[in-house]
Amino acid sequence: MSTLKIHGFPQSTYVRTACMAAREKGIDYEVVPLAFREASHAALHPFLKMPALENGSVKLFETLAIGGYIDEAFDGPALQPSDPVARAKMRQWVSAGIDYLYDDLVGAGLSGGNVSDEALEKADKALAILDAGLAETPYLAGDTPSLADLLIAPMIAYGCTQGRAAEMVNTKPRLAAWRDRMFQRDSFKATQA
Ligand SMILES: N[C@@H](CCC(=O)N[C@@H](CS)C(=O)NCC(=O)O)C(=O)O
């Protein structure tokens, strides 16, 4: 079988999620840099984002689709809960991650020098929501990491490891413990850009 190709830049939190999913499953993959916004990029991802995946004749874009494919097409530990409620929770956090948390934690440029109080306040609220989401289980959708954790851990790593944003994580005990668990995973350590 061909080596899985994950197209994008390793600095992207979404590309990192796809790579972490492959690592969690124990699949060989390579990250192939994109010719950003050129025709070859559009051929892989018509919306000109990343990641895109190629595995032989299989071509996919969007992180949830890519993560789901990696999980379901290969052996290895399940990255999606089988219980319907837990699976719905996973999708809830993936959706919230893409639609809200990415803007608040990654797009806001929290690690830059000039972060507004408004951006910090928004990030703090987002982090509090995550902290509350970890009240009952050690991971966002249960007792083991799922695609939701693999999606959100890179966002925390990107935006919340320095300065005020890091302090805001440290003051939320469940989130801080989850961050420490996620940051210890081989899949996380091996995908540091
Ligand atoms: N909904 C997409 C979002 C992907 C996304 O926004 N990726 C960012 C990199 S982290 C990107 O491609 N940014 C380039 C751009 O917006 O022009 C997914 O889930 O894969």
The ligand as an SDF file (V2000), in Angstrom:
LIG
                    3D

 20 19  0  0  0  0  0  0  0  0999 V2000
  -12.3730   23.4170    8.0040 N   0  0  0  0  0  0  0  0  0  0  0  0
  -10.9840   23.1160    7.6800 C   0  0  0  0  0  0  0  0  0  0  0  0
  -10.1070   24.2220    8.2200 C   0  0  0  0  0  0  0  0  0  0  0  0
   -8.6860   24.0900    7.7470 C   0  0  0  0  0  0  0  0  0  0  0  0
   -7.9100   25.3770    7.9360 C   0  0  0  0  0  0  0  0  0  0  0  0
   -8.4730   26.4660    8.1600 O   0  0  0  0  0  0  0  0  0  0  0  0
   -6.6050   25.2520    7.8260 N   0  0  0  0  0  0  0  0  0  0  0  0
   -5.7700   26.4300    7.9000 C   0  0  0  0  0  0  0  0  0  0  0  0
   -4.3890   26.0900    8.4620 C   0  0  0  0  0  0  0  0  0  0  0  0
   -4.4050   25.7350   10.1840 S   0  0  0  0  0  0  0  0  0  0  0  0
   -5.5560   26.9690    6.5140 C   0  0  0  0  0  0  0  0  0  0  0  0
   -5.5980   26.2080    5.5650 O   0  0  0  0  0  0  0  0  0  0  0  0
   -5.2940   28.2650    6.4060 N   0  0  0  0  0  0  0  0  0  0  0  0
   -4.9550   28.8820    5.1650 C   0  0  0  0  0  0  0  0  0  0  0  0
   -5.9020   29.9570    4.7670 C   0  0  0  0  0  0  0  0  0  0  0  0
   -6.8850   30.1960    5.5140 O   0  0  0  0  0  0  0  0  0  0  0  0
   -5.6820   30.5880    3.7420 O   0  0  0  0  0  0  0  0  0  0  0  0
  -10.6100   21.7420    8.2380 C   0  0  0  0  0  0  0  0  0  0  0  0
  -11.2920   21.3010    9.1730 O   0  0  0  0  0  0  0  0  0  0  0  0
   -9.6960   21.0970    7.7330 O   0  0  0  0  0  0  0  0  0  0  0  0
  1  2  1  0
  2  3  1  0
  2 18  1  0
  3  4  1  0
  4  5  1  0
  5  6  2  0
  5  7  1  0
  7  8  1  0
  8  9  1  0
  8 11  1  0
  9 10  1  0
 11 12  2  0
 11 13  1  0
 13 14  1  0
 14 15  1  0
 15 16  2  0
 15 17  1  0
 18 19  2  0
 18 20  1  0
M  END
$$$$
